[in-house]
Amino acid sequence: MSTITRDGVSSPAPAKASPAGPRRGLRGSPTLNFWIFTGPFLAGLLIFVYVPILWSLWLSFFEARFTVTPSTFVGFDNYVNMLTDEDFMGSLVTFTVFAAIIVPTTWAASLGLALMVNRLRFMKAFFRSVFFLPTAVSYVAASLIWKMSIFNGVRFGMANTFLGLFGIDNTAWLASPDPPWYWLVIVSVRLWLQAGFYMILFIAALQNIPQELYEAASIDGAKPGWQTFWHITLPQLRATSTAVILLLLVAAYQAFDEFFNLLSKTTWGRPPLMELYYKALGESQDYGSGSAGALILTVLICLVTLLQGKFLGFGRGEESK
């Protein structure tokens, strides 16, 4: 088809552009693209997560001392031995004490920091970054700083220097379980390391609370402060608080770095992972019992998490609460 110009010369009409089809990926195969991008991750997940879990399950039913390829089947003996082992059961008590202290303390500290930072009128990003920065520090480095600088047992330690200003004698923070001053060291380093991360979660939740709720409360005569926090802010943070508590509980079960670096030369104050470390990689190298203990701990974490999630209503819709 042609068109006639003003000079009477015909010219061909421009061709219509054909509709663009869906863009295809590398070599024209979306399926191939999917496996290219997810294949390495799935391979790493299979090799470094699922295979060790299955191997640990297999080892737990064998007499596996100084070998990871045992041949003597012992059934559930390793599980019975771990459940009757005083050191392992004592480590579960240690975890219970640690979780009872660190979970509510971190929840309260992170929520308090979030409330303060969220109310700032200037330099909000600066203080948010300052409180979040400790999460980038490794647990090993922080533990050594706490042990060798802040809570050093000699008078040159920062804590003892401060107490010396008030005439208080030096305290051996990590030398004895009686009195258990080591809990102050362990809880303070864990609190410093993780409070900033959970603060960010609470800040995100606070920014999602509709301001109309506070305006309606003000019209109804609610005073800003404790009343609005208790009746509006805290209920709106229910889902975030539940998630934070669950994450803190699982993290407490997995505590290892700070305990190992602060109490490596002691026989008390060991959490479950530290006890399993000495069981499997210590002098006896009992991989069978260590694997059984690890699976017992895994099942315990799952059960406690499910029960706590059910009790706190994690995953339920607003209409079912």
N, C-alpha and C positions, 0 to 999 in steps of 0.2 A: 504494500500500500504506500502511495506517495502523496505528498502535499504540494500545492501550488503556491509559490512565493509571490511577493508583490511585483516582481519583474516578469512574471509569467513563466518562470523556470520551475520545473517540477523537481522535487528532491525526495529521496526516500525517507519515509517516516522512521523515527528512532525505534529500534527494537525494544519490545517490552522486556523488562528484567524478569527472569524466571524466579519464582519464589525460592528463597534460600532454604535448603534442606537442613536438617539437624546436623550440627558439626560433630564429626566423629573424632575420636581421640587418636592416640598413637596407633598407626597401622590400621586405623578404622575399626578398632574393636574395643568397645567400652568395658567388656569383661576383662580383656587383657589389661586395661588401665587399672581396673580395680585390684587385680592381683599384683601388679607392679608396685602400687602404693601401699597395699596392706600386707603383702606377702612377707616382707622382712619383719614387720611387727608381729605377725602371727607366728612366724618361725621362731622368733626370740621368745614369745610367750610360751610356745610349746616346749622349747628346749630348756629354758631357764626357770619355768614355773611348773607346768603340768608334769613333765617327766620327773623332776625331783620329788614332787608330791607323791606320784605313783611309786617311785623307787623307795621313798621313805615308808610308804604303806607296806611295801613288800618286805623291807628290812625289819619292820616291827614284829614280824612273825617268825624271825630267825634269830639264832645265836650268832650275832655279828660283832665279834670282838676283833679289832685290828684288821678287819676286812670288810669290803662293801659287796662282796660276792659270796655270801655264806651258803652253807648247804645243810645245816642242822635246823630243822623246823621245830619250833617250841610253842607254837600256837599263841595263846594269850598270856603266856608267862611274863613277857616283858611289860605288858600293861598292868598285870597284878603287881609286879615288882615296883613299878613307878608309883602306883597308887598307895603302896605301903612303904614307900621310901620317905623317911622323915625329912630329908633335905629338900626333896621336891615339893612335898606338901607344905613344908615351912616356907618355900619360895612363893607358894600361892597365898599364904598368909601375908607375906611381905607385899605382894601385889595388892591385896585387899586394902592394906594400910595405905599404900602409895596412891591407889585409885581414890580412896576415901578422902585423901587430902588434896591431890592435884586436880581432880575433876571439878569439884565445886569452886576451888580457888581460881583456876584458870577461867572458868565460866564467868565468875563474878568480875575478875580483873579485865577480861576482854570486853565484857558488856560495859563496864564502867568507862574504859578507854574509848569505846565506840560512842557512848553518850556524850562524853566531853568533846571529842574531836568533831562530832556531828553538829554540836552547838556553836563551834567557833565561827566567828565572822570574818576572820582574816587568817592567813597562813595555814589554812586547813590542809592543803596538800603537803606542806612541809612537815607538820606534826604526824600526819598519816604515814608519811615515808619514814620518819624517825622511829615510830613505834613498830613499823613493819620490818625495818632493817635487820633486827636480830634473827629473823627467820632465815637469813642467808648465811648465818654463821653455823659451822658444823658443830655437832654435839660433842665431838672429841675436843675441838679447840676450846669451846666454851667450858667444858668440864675441867680441862687443864688450867684455864684461867681462874676458875673458881677455887681449884685445889691449891695452886701454887702462888696465887696473888691475893685473892680476896679472903678466903678462909684458910689461909696457912696457919698451922698450929703454933708457930713461933710469934714472938711479939711484933715482928715486922709485917705480919699479915694485915691487910687493910681493916678487917673486922676487929682484930685484937687491938690494933692501933686506935681505932675509934672508941672501943670499950675502955682502953687504958686512960682516955681523957676523963673518965668518970671514976677512976680508981678500981676498975674491975680487973681481976687477974686474967692471964691468958687462958684461952679455952682451946682444948684439943678437939677440934670439930669432927675429925674423922678417925680418931684413934680408938674410940671405945663406944660400945652400944649402950652404955649406962653412964650418964644420961644420953639419950639418942639424938645428940645434936646433928648427926649426919643427915637426918631428915630435913633439917633447915637448908643444908647445902644442896641436897638433891632436888628438893621442891623448888627452891629459888632459881636454880639454873634452868630447870625445865619450864618454869613459869616465864622466865625472861625470854627463852627461845621461842615459845609457841603462842604467847598471848597476842602478839601482833597479827599473826595469821587469822586467828578467830575474831579479832577486832574488825578486820576487813569484812568478814562475813556478816557481822552484826551491823556494820555501817551500811552495807548494801541493803540489808533488811530494813533498817531504819528509814532509808531514803525511799522505800516503797510503801511506807505507811501513808495513806491519804491524809492530807492536811485538814480535810473537811471534818474528820473525826475530832481533832483538837478544837476546831472552831465550834462544833456542836457542843462539845463538853464545856467550853468556855461560856457559851450561851446558857447552858443548864446550871451554871454556877460552880463548875469544878475548878479548883485552884491549880495553877501550873506548879509542877513539882511532883511530889509523891503521889497525889491523887491521879493525875493524868498518866504517870508512869505505871502505877499499879493496875489501873482500870483500862488503859488504852494501849500504851506502848508494850508492856510485857505480854498481854494476850496476843498482840499482833506479831510478836517474836516467837510464838510457840513452835512453829515448824523449824525455824533456824536454831532455836535453843535445843530442840530435840536432836537435830543433826549434829550440832556441836558437842553435845554430851556423848552421843554415840561415837563420834570420832575420837574424843578424848579418852573414852573408856578403852577402845581398841588400841590407841597409842600407848596407854598405860600398860596394857598387857604386853606390848612389844618393847617396853623399856629395856635397854641394854647398854647403850654407849656411856651414859652418865654413870650408871652403877659400876660398869667395868672399869672405867678410868678413875673413879673416885674411891671405889672399895675393892680394887682388884686383889689386894693382899689380905683381905679379911675373909672369914668364913660365915659372917652374918650379914644380913641386909641384902641378900641376893634375890633378884626377881626370877621368874620362871625361865626366861631365855638365857640368863646367865648361868643358872643351874644346869640347863640342858647343854650349854657350851662346855662346861667342865665334865659333864657326863659323857658326851660324845667325843670331845677333843682333848680330854685330860689324860691322866696316866692310864686309865683303863681302856679308853677308846671304845666304849660300848655303843656302837652305832644302833644296835637293835633297841636297847632301852632308850637311847636318845630319840630315836624315831618314834617310839611309842609315846614318850612324853610330849613330843612336838604335836602329835595327832590328838592327844588328850587336851592339850592347850588349845588347839584349833577348834575342837568340838566345844570346849568350854566358852571360847570367845563367841562362837556362833550362837550358842544357847543364850548367853547373857545378852548379846546384842538383840536377838529376836524378842526375848522377854522384855527388855527395856523399851524396845521400839513399840511393842504391843501396849505396854503400860503407859507410855508417853504419847501414844497415838500417832507414831511416825508412819507416813504413807496414807493416812486416811484423809478423805476429802472433808471440806468444811461442813458439808451437810450432815456427815456422820458423826461429828464431834458433839 
